[in-house]
């Protein structure tokens, strides 16, 4: 018996990070609809400890200037300044933990933020868009934080670059996971 098509499983198995993305990118309405759906990712207490700052158009150049200023050398500055031009839309991913929450520790809030971003990248892929999550030393740079308007206690986790992926007919195969190193069944059955 052939299993029924499963678009969720297909999206998970075929999604790959796309380093170079071209226009177009999702428009505001589509992006907001996808973020609304991504917000259903696991999130203990429904704290939604995150916010997104879209960077598009000329703002990408201004962000590039700030990234360049934060770089350690002229060569790194040149490369950093060009990075925001690699996609038509960048979403700055800001983790906004609720401090000293009585039931949800900060590590769990960080897990909720990353689950939302992962879900968003899968949703984007399922709609034909490409994305890649980029980070680096600039996420802790005071000029970058100031440029994006981050508050004390907020953590910049990087940028989700979004756009149209290159057209290819093949999906890069990933090596199979050695499940024996990742699932310890003998420990689970020891208590039986």
N, C-alpha and C positions, 0 to 999 in steps of 0.2 A: 504494500500500500504506500503510495506516495504522500508525504505530508503536505498539508495545505501551505500555500505561500505565507510567509510570515514577514511582513515589512519591517517590523522592529528588529528581528534577528538579522535580516538582510542589512539594515542600516548599521548595526553593530559590527557585523563581519566585514563590511566593505568600507567603512569610514577610515580615511587616512588624513593625516595632517598635510596641508598644502602650503608649501613655502612661498610660492608666488601666486598671487590672486589678482585678477583683473576686474574691471567694472563690467557689469553692474554688481551692486551689492543689494541685499534686501532693502526695501524702502521702510520708512518708519512704521507703517501699519503692520507689515509682515513681521518685522523684527519684534515689535511689541507683542504681537500675537504669539510668537515663538517663545519670548521671554515669559509670558504668562503661563504657557504650557511647561516650560522648564522649571518654573517655580513650584511645580508639584513634586520635584525630586525630594528624596528623604530629608526631613528637616524637623528634628525633635523640637516640639513646642511651637512649630511654625513661626520661628523668630525671623526668618528671612534676613540673616545677618550679612547682607551684601547690598551693594548698589553698583550700577553700571554707568560709565560716562562715555557716551559715543564721541568718537573723533572722526570727522569726515572733512572733505574738501580742503580748503586752505588751512584749517586747523591742524591737519596732519603735518604741514610744514612747520607750523609754530611749535608743535610737540617735538618734531625733529630737531629744531634749534635748541630746545631745552635739553633734549637727550644728548646732543652734541656738547653742550656746556658742561654736562655732568660727567663726560667721559674723561679718562685718565691721560690720554695722549691725543695729538692731532689726528693720527690715523684712525684711532677708535672714535674720535668725534665725527670724522667724515662718514664712517660706516654707520654710526648711531643716528646721525641726522637723516640718513637716507632710509632707514628702516620703516618709518611710518608710510612711506610711499609704496611699499610692497603689497598694499591692499587698499581698496577704496573705503573700507570701514574698519575702524579699530574700536573695540569695546574695552575701556579701562575697567579692570575687575577690582573692585574695592571690597575688602572684607571688613565688615562693621560689627565686631562682636559685642554682645551685651555683657559687660563686665560683671563678674561675681553673680551670675545667674544661679538661683538656688537649685535648679534641676539640670541645666544644660551647660557642661563645662566648655571652655573656649575651644578645646580640640574638636569637640563635637560640632560646634558652630562652624569651625573651619571645614570640617567634613561636609556640612550642609552646603556651604558656599561652593566647594569644588564639585559636589554632586550636581548642583544647578548648572555650573558651567559645562560639565561633561554632558549633561542632558541637552543643553542648548546646542552643543557641537553636533550631537547626534541628530537633533531635530533639523538643524541647518543642512546637514548632509542629506537627510531624507527628502528635503525640498530642492536638492540640486546645488546647494551652495557649498563652498569650501571654507575651511577655517584652520587656524593653527593657534595654539596658545603659546605666546612668547613672554619670556621673563628675562631677568638679568639683574646686574647690580643697580641699574637705574631705578628699580622699584623702591629702593631705600634712599634715593637722592633727595635732599631737601628741596632743590629747585624744581624737580619733577613733581614732588608732592604738592608744593605750593602752586605750580602751574595748574594742576588738576583740582585744587581746592580741597585737598584731604584734611580732615580734622584730626586732632590728637586722638589716638586710640584706633584709628583706621589703618588698615594695612593694604597697600597696593600689591596685588598678586600677579600683575602683568597685564597683557592685552590679548584679547581674542581678535586676531586678524580675520576679517570676513570678506568674501567676494566670490567671484566666479572662478572655479578651479580650471586648470588646463584640461583640454579635452584629450582623454586617453581611453582606449578601449579595454585596457587591462587594469586589474586591481593588483597592486603589489602584494604578493603572498607573504604572510608572516610565518615564521617557523612555529611548529606546534609547541604548545606549552607542555612541559613535563609535569603532569598532574601529580605524580608521586612525590614531588618536592613541594607541592602547594596544598595538597589535601591529605591530612593525616588520618586515614580511616582507622588505623589500628588503635589510636588513642580513643576515638569515639566509641569503638566496640569494646574497649577494655572494661567499661563500667557495666556491661550487660551480663 
